[in-house]
Amino acid sequence: MRSLIYVVTALAVMGLVFWAYRENYATQKALKDVTHLQREIAHLKESLGMQRAEWAYLNRPERLRELALLNFDKLKLLPMQPEQFGDVDQIAYPDTAMAPITDPVKTSGTLEAKTQ
């Protein structure tokens, strides 16, 4: 009987060792994946910062003004003036009246109330 307990205990210990070994490698793989993702995030943040700086550089008002003047023949762009803006009162909103129903849909059947 004692030898059976020893064998079962030894098998249980070997099973736990195998489980711990698998978990160790799974954890190491997960840590490598996290490290890789963190590096990728850092790279993308750096790239985004560079693109924002480039966007700000390309959208300088003096540069855009020069481009608008160079391409005036094609684009016909003029500087904005305060008189071009209007008030909310000047907006034409659509009529809120509903259109009449001209072709109704016929339905048949009854509604039954659920009883509990």
C-alpha positions in Angstrom: 0.0 0.0 0.0 2.9 2.4 0.8 4.5 1.8 -2.5 1.2 2.7 -4.3 1.2 6.0 -2.3 4.8 6.7 -3.3 4.1 6.0 -6.9 1.0 8.2 -7.0 2.9 11.0 -5.2 5.8 10.7 -7.6 3.4 10.9 -10.5 1.7 13.9 -9.0 5.0 15.6 -8.5 6.1 14.8 -12.1 2.7 16.2 -13.3 3.2 19.4 -11.3 6.7 19.8 -12.6 5.5 19.4 -16.2 2.7 21.9 -15.6 5.2 24.4 -14.0 7.6 23.9 -16.9 4.8 24.7 -19.5 3.6 27.7 -17.5 7.2 29.0 -17.3 7.6 29.0 -21.0 4.2 30.4 -21.7 5.0 33.2 -19.3 8.3 33.9 -21.0 6.6 34.0 -24.4 3.9 36.3 -23.1 6.6 38.7 -21.7 8.4 38.7 -25.1 5.1 39.5 -26.8 4.5 42.4 -24.4 8.0 43.7 -24.9 7.5 43.5 -28.7 4.2 45.3 -28.5 5.7 48.0 -26.2 8.5 48.6 -28.7 6.0 48.8 -31.5 3.8 51.3 -29.6 6.9 53.4 -28.9 7.8 53.3 -32.6 4.3 54.3 -33.6 4.2 57.1 -31.1 7.5 58.4 -32.4 6.2 58.2 -36.0 3.0 59.9 -35.0 4.9 62.8 -33.4 7.0 63.1 -36.5 3.9 63.2 -38.7 2.3 65.8 -36.5 5.4 68.0 -36.8 5.4 67.6 -40.5 1.7 68.4 -40.7 2.3 71.6 -38.7 5.2 72.5 -40.9 3.2 72.0 -44.1 0.2 73.9 -42.8 2.1 77.1 -42.0 -0.1 80.1 -42.9 2.6 81.8 -44.9 3.3 78.7 -46.9 -0.4 78.1 -47.6 -0.8 81.8 -48.6 2.1 81.4 -51.1 0.6 78.3 -52.5 -2.8 79.9 -52.9 -1.2 82.9 -54.7 0.8 80.6 -57.0 -2.3 78.6 -57.9 -4.8 81.4 -58.1 -5.5 80.8 -61.8 -6.6 77.3 -61.1 -8.2 77.5 -57.6 -9.5 81.1 -57.4 -8.9 81.1 -53.7 -9.2 84.4 -51.9 -8.4 85.3 -48.3 -11.4 85.0 -45.9 -13.1 88.2 -44.8 -15.2 88.8 -41.7 -18.1 89.8 -43.9 -18.2 86.2 -45.3 -19.6 84.8 -42.0 -23.3 85.0 -41.3 -25.6 84.8 -38.3 -27.6 81.8 -37.2 -30.7 83.7 -38.0 -29.8 83.7 -41.7 -29.8 79.8 -41.9 -32.8 78.5 -43.9 -34.1 75.5 -42.0 -36.4 73.0 -43.7 -40.2 73.1 -43.1 -41.1 70.8 -40.2 -44.6 69.9 -41.5 -44.9 66.3 -42.4 -45.9 65.2 -45.9 -49.3 63.6 -46.2 -49.5 59.8 -46.4 -50.6 59.1 -50.0 -50.1 55.3 -50.2 -50.9 53.7 -46.8 -49.9 50.1 -46.1 -52.7 47.7 -45.2 -52.1 45.4 -42.4 -54.2 42.6 -40.9 -54.1 40.7 -37.7 -54.6 41.4 -34.1 -52.5 42.4 -31.2 -52.5 40.0 -28.3 -51.5 41.1 -24.8 -49.1 38.8 -23.0 -50.5 37.5 -19.8 -48.2 36.2 -17.1 
